[in-house]
Amino acid sequence: MTATKKINEGSVVLWICRIFVGVLFIFSGLIKANDPLGFSYKLQEYFEVFHITFLNNLAVSLAIFLCALEMFFGFALLIGVRGKQVAWGLLLLIVFFSFLTFYSAYFKVVQTCGCFGDAIVLTPWQSFSKDLILLLLILVIFKQKDAIKPLFKPKAEKNIAIVAIIVSFGVGFYTYNFLPVMDFLPYKVGANIPDEMKTPPGAMPDEFELTYSLKNKKTGETKVMTDKEYLKTGIWKDNNWAIVGDPTNKLIKRGFHPKIQDLNINDASGNSYTDALLANPYYNVFIVAYNLDKTNVNAMRNLNAMAIDLKENYNSRVVLLTSNSPKDAEAFSKANHLVSEIFYADEVPLKSMVRANPGVLLMKGGTIINKWHYHTVPTYDNLVKQYLQHP
């Protein structure tokens, strides 16, 4: 094999690795940047695992930065900008991500890594396997980093890099302030919440396997058997064999699970209002503020003004959903003269309902007609014109 042929083959392999890694990094960063607030919640899970919760207030900024970094590194790799530095950055990133996914999988601490947001949900072991493949490809790139040449002239390269940085950060800032462009959560516009909470007749449940640890009283021999083997072999009839410890229950086949499983809306006394609120056949408004301590107070006051007009002119039901305690919620309501009825739910489904604090859902018969970030809520007149005048 000639030296030229070896160089050409090495160049082809390098380009294959560059294209695969670059495209995947851009896709991964972009899909997470579509929902940086959701990614920040995932980061907070990791902060809790590693006992660094003092970083929680930086979670959103870190989420936007990491998404932008992934997108920029992927794009820079494809066009050959700063080849050596990008190769180092990719290697450090993938080693860091591999550690996190392995830790999550081995110690079972964070059950979904958030690698592709809520668009593609991977188990920790799937995420770790994906990172190992990427690590191998990036090692090939790192080994040949000196061979990465820019596709454009220096001046054009600089301008393209600046645009790439602006776009990479801009996507995250935009979606954080104006909701995700694509909503992969069960509370998307058009979804009927009661339907998403139902299990259809005949749906297969989860399938579990029970495992026993057995020990022979005479010989000391030990065995591990499934519940089916335990019954089939008839070993349970032999008094010499005894079950040691508690049996383990392992999920072997996942059955049907409704998209929404954890939504329970209660009043201050703990009475359930989930069905009553979702069954409302008329236009009604849910103001969702999962944490009133961190909500935008000015936005809440503006929404309250709209709520007053809706109640007076259209007798529309306007409710505030929060995870705060009744005592704190009532104090907040009194301080800001809120007219909305207050109901309570766990913060996890409230965070999924709308990626804003506060956010607004326009409901009808349990269906989400539309939803808005507090930055994009339509004016009262526009809301009436578009929806309420055409019931």
C-alpha positions in Angstrom: 0.0 0.0 0.0 1.4 3.3 -1.0 1.8 6.3 1.3 -0.6 8.3 -0.7 -3.3 5.6 -0.5 -2.8 5.4 3.3 -3.2 9.2 3.6 -6.3 9.1 1.5 -7.9 6.3 3.5 -6.9 8.2 6.7 -8.5 11.3 5.4 -11.8 9.4 4.5 -12.0 7.9 8.0 -11.3 11.3 9.6 -14.1 12.9 7.5 -16.5 10.1 8.4 -15.8 10.7 12.1 -16.0 14.4 11.7 -19.4 14.3 9.9 -20.9 11.8 12.4 -19.7 13.5 15.5 -20.3 17.0 14.2 -23.9 16.3 13.1 -24.7 14.4 16.4 -23.3 17.2 18.5 -25.3 19.8 16.6 -28.4 17.8 16.9 -27.9 17.0 20.6 -27.2 20.7 21.4 -30.1 21.9 19.3 -32.7 19.5 20.7 -31.7 20.5 24.3 -31.5 24.2 23.4 -35.1 23.8 22.2 -36.0 23.4 25.9 -33.2 24.8 28.1 -35.4 25.1 31.1 -36.1 21.4 30.9 -32.4 20.7 30.6 -31.7 22.9 33.6 -34.1 20.7 35.7 -32.0 17.7 34.6 -28.8 19.5 35.6 -30.3 20.2 39.0 -30.9 16.4 39.5 -27.2 15.9 38.9 -26.4 18.8 41.3 -28.4 17.0 44.0 -26.7 13.7 43.3 -23.2 15.2 43.7 -24.3 17.5 46.6 -23.5 20.7 44.7 -27.0 22.2 44.9 -25.4 25.7 45.4 -25.2 25.7 41.6 -29.0 25.4 41.2 -29.3 29.2 40.6 -26.9 28.8 37.7 -28.6 25.8 36.1 -30.4 27.8 33.4 -27.2 29.7 32.4 -25.2 26.5 32.4 -27.9 24.7 30.3 -27.8 27.4 27.7 -24.0 27.5 27.7 -23.6 23.7 27.4 -26.1 23.5 24.5 -24.4 26.3 22.7 -21.0 24.7 23.3 -22.2 21.4 21.8 -23.7 23.1 18.7 -20.6 25.3 18.2 -18.1 22.4 18.6 -20.1 20.3 16.2 -20.3 23.1 13.6 -16.6 24.0 14.0 -15.6 20.4 13.6 -17.4 20.2 10.3 -15.9 23.4 8.8 -12.5 22.9 10.4 -12.3 25.9 12.6 -9.6 25.7 15.2 -9.1 22.0 14.7 -6.8 21.3 17.6 -8.7 23.3 20.1 -12.1 21.8 19.0 -10.6 18.3 19.2 -9.5 19.0 22.8 -12.9 20.5 23.6 -14.8 17.5 22.2 -12.6 15.0 24.0 -13.0 16.8 27.4 -16.8 17.1 26.8 -17.3 13.4 25.9 -15.2 12.2 28.8 -17.3 14.4 31.1 -20.6 13.2 29.6 -19.4 9.5 29.7 -18.6 9.8 33.4 -22.1 11.3 34.1 -23.9 8.6 32.1 -21.9 5.8 33.6 -22.4 7.1 37.1 -26.2 7.5 36.5 -26.4 4.0 35.0 -24.2 2.2 37.6 -25.6 3.8 40.7 -29.2 4.3 39.3 -29.4 7.9 40.4 -30.7 9.8 37.3 -32.9 7.6 35.2 -32.8 9.7 32.0 -29.7 11.6 31.1 -31.5 14.3 29.0 -29.0 13.8 26.2 -31.6 14.5 23.6 -34.1 16.4 25.9 -37.6 14.9 25.9 -37.5 14.2 22.1 -35.6 11.0 22.4 -35.6 9.5 25.9 -32.6 7.1 26.5 -32.0 4.9 29.5 -28.7 5.6 31.4 -27.0 2.5 29.9 -28.2 3.4 26.4 -26.8 6.9 27.0 -23.5 5.5 28.2 -23.2 3.2 25.2 -23.8 6.1 22.9 -21.1 8.1 24.7 -18.6 5.2 24.4 -19.2 5.1 20.6 -18.7 8.9 20.4 -15.6 8.6 22.6 -14.0 6.2 20.1 -14.8 8.4 17.1 -13.5 11.5 18.9 -10.3 9.7 19.8 -9.8 9.1 16.1 -10.4 12.8 15.5 -8.1 13.7 18.3 -5.3 11.5 17.0 -5.5 13.2 13.6 -6.3 16.7 14.9 -3.3 18.1 13.0 -4.9 17.0 9.7 -8.1 19.1 10.3 -7.9 22.0 7.9 -10.4 24.9 7.6 -12.7 24.9 4.6 -12.7 28.7 4.4 -10.2 31.5 4.3 -9.3 33.1 7.6 -11.5 36.2 7.2 -14.6 34.2 6.2 -13.8 31.6 8.8 -13.9 34.3 11.5 -17.2 35.7 10.4 -18.8 32.3 10.1 -17.5 31.4 13.6 -19.0 34.6 15.0 -22.4 33.8 13.4 -22.3 30.3 14.7 -21.6 31.5 18.2 -24.5 34.0 18.0 -26.9 31.4 16.6 -25.8 28.7 19.2 -26.5 31.0 22.1 -29.5 32.7 20.5 -31.5 29.5 20.2 -31.3 28.8 23.9 -32.1 32.4 24.9 -35.1 32.5 22.5 -36.7 29.3 23.6 -36.1 30.1 27.3 -38.0 33.4 26.8 -40.7 32.3 24.4 -41.3 28.6 25.0 -39.8 25.6 23.0 -40.3 25.8 19.3 -41.2 22.1 19.3 -43.1 20.7 22.4 -42.2 17.1 23.1 -44.0 17.0 26.5 -47.5 15.5 27.0 -49.0 18.9 27.7 -48.5 20.2 24.2 -51.1 22.3 22.4 -54.0 20.2 21.2 -53.5 17.5 23.8 -56.5 16.4 25.8 -55.3 15.9 29.4 -58.0 13.4 30.5 -57.3 11.2 27.5 -53.5 11.4 28.2 -54.2 10.1 31.7 -56.2 7.1 30.7 -55.1 3.5 30.3 -57.1 1.8 27.4 -58.9 -1.4 28.1 -56.8 -4.5 27.5 -53.5 -2.6 27.8 -50.6 -4.7 28.9 -49.3 -3.9 32.4 -45.6 -4.1 33.4 -44.3 -7.6 33.6 -42.1 -8.4 36.6 -40.0 -11.4 37.5 -39.7 -12.5 41.1 -36.3 -14.0 42.1 -35.6 -16.0 45.3 -32.3 -16.7 47.0 -32.3 -20.3 48.4 -29.9 -22.1 50.8 -29.8 -25.8 51.7 -29.8 -26.2 55.5 -27.8 -29.4 55.3 -25.2 -28.8 52.6 -25.0 -25.0 52.6 -25.5 -25.0 48.9 -27.1 -21.8 47.5 -29.3 -21.3 44.5 -31.0 -18.3 42.8 -34.4 -19.1 41.1 -37.2 -17.2 39.5 -40.7 -17.7 40.9 -41.6 -19.8 37.9 -38.6 -22.1 38.4 -39.3 -22.3 42.1 -42.8 -23.6 41.5 -41.9 -25.8 38.4 -39.1 -27.7 40.1 -41.1 -28.3 43.3 -38.1 -27.3 45.4 -40.6 -25.6 47.7 -41.7 -29.1 48.9 -38.1 -29.9 50.1 -37.8 -28.7 53.7 -34.1 -28.6 53.4 -34.3 -25.6 51.1 -35.1 -22.2 52.7 -35.6 -18.8 51.2 -32.9 -16.4 52.4 -33.7 -12.7 52.6 -36.4 -10.9 50.7 -37.2 -11.8 47.1 -36.2 -9.3 44.4 -38.8 -8.0 41.9 -37.2 -7.1 38.5 -39.0 -5.4 35.6 -38.5 -7.6 32.5 -41.0 -6.0 30.1 -42.5 -2.5 30.3 -46.2 -2.3 29.7 -48.4 0.6 28.8 -48.1 3.8 30.8 -50.3 6.9 30.2 -48.3 9.9 29.1 -49.6 11.8 32.2 -49.5 9.8 35.4 -48.7 12.3 38.1 -51.2 15.1 37.8 -53.4 15.6 40.9 -55.0 19.0 41.5 -56.3 19.7 45.0 -57.7 22.6 46.9 -56.2 23.9 50.2 -58.0 21.2 52.1 -56.7 18.4 50.0 -59.9 17.7 48.1 -59.3 16.6 44.5 -60.5 19.0 41.8 -58.6 17.3 38.9 -61.7 15.9 37.1 -63.9 19.0 37.8 -61.4 21.5 36.4 -60.5 19.4 33.4 -64.2 18.7 32.6 -65.0 22.4 32.2 -66.7 22.6 28.7 -66.1 26.3 28.4 -63.0 28.3 27.8 -61.0 28.6 31.1 -57.6 29.7 32.0 -54.9 28.0 34.0 -52.1 30.3 35.3 -49.3 27.9 36.2 -46.7 29.2 38.6 -44.9 26.1 40.0 -42.9 28.2 42.5 -44.4 31.5 43.6 -41.2 32.4 45.4 -39.4 32.6 42.0 -42.2 33.7 39.8 -42.2 37.0 37.9 -44.4 39.2 40.1 -45.0 41.8 37.4 -46.2 39.2 35.0 -48.5 37.8 37.7 -50.1 41.2 38.2 -50.6 41.6 34.4 -52.3 38.2 34.3 -54.4 39.2 37.3 -55.7 42.2 35.4 -56.6 39.9 32.5 -58.3 37.5 34.9 -60.4 40.3 36.3 -61.7 41.2 32.8 -62.3 37.6 31.9 -64.3 36.9 35.0 -66.4 40.1 34.8 -67.1 40.1 31.1 -67.2 36.4 30.2 -67.6 34.7 33.6 -64.5 32.6 32.6 -63.0 30.5 35.3 -59.4 31.5 36.0 -57.3 29.3 38.3 -53.8 29.5 39.6 -51.9 26.2 39.9 -48.9 26.1 42.2 -46.8 23.7 44.3 -46.4 26.2 47.1 -48.1 25.5 50.5 -51.6 26.9 50.9 -50.3 29.3 53.5 -47.7 30.8 51.2 -50.0 30.8 48.2 -52.7 32.7 50.1 -50.2 35.2 51.4 -48.9 35.8 47.8 -52.5 36.1 46.5 -53.4 38.6 49.2 -50.3 40.7 48.7 -50.9 40.9 44.9 -54.7 41.1 45.1 -55.2 38.0 42.9 -58.7 37.1 41.8 -57.9 33.6 40.6 -58.9 30.5 42.5 -55.9 28.7 43.9 -55.3 25.0 43.5 -52.3 22.9 44.2 -50.3 20.2 42.4 -46.8 18.7 42.5 -44.2 20.9 40.9 -43.1 18.1 38.5 -46.3 18.1 36.3 -46.5 21.9 36.7 -43.0 22.3 35.2 -44.1 20.0 32.3 -47.3 21.9 31.6 -45.5 25.1 30.5 -41.8 26.0 30.6 -42.4 29.4 32.3 -43.0 30.7 35.7 -45.7 31.9 35.3 -47.1 30.4 32.1 -50.7 30.4 30.8 -52.8 27.5 29.4 -56.1 28.2 27.7 -58.3 25.2 28.3 -61.6 23.8 27.0 -63.0 20.5 27.9 -59.6 19.3 29.2 -58.0 20.2 25.9 -55.1 22.6 25.7 -56.2 25.1 23.1 -53.1 27.2 23.4 -50.4 28.1 25.9 -48.0 31.0 26.4 -44.9 32.1 28.2 -45.6 35.2 30.3 -43.6 37.2 27.7 -46.0 36.2 24.9 -49.4 36.2 26.5 -51.9 37.9 24.1 -53.7 41.1 25.3 -57.1 40.7 26.7 -58.7 42.1 23.5 -56.7 39.7 21.2 -57.6 36.8 23.5 -61.3 37.6 23.3 -61.2 38.3 19.5 -59.4 35.0 18.7 -61.2 32.7 21.1 -64.0 33.9 23.3 -66.0 35.6 20.5 -66.1 32.2 18.7 -67.0 29.6 21.3 
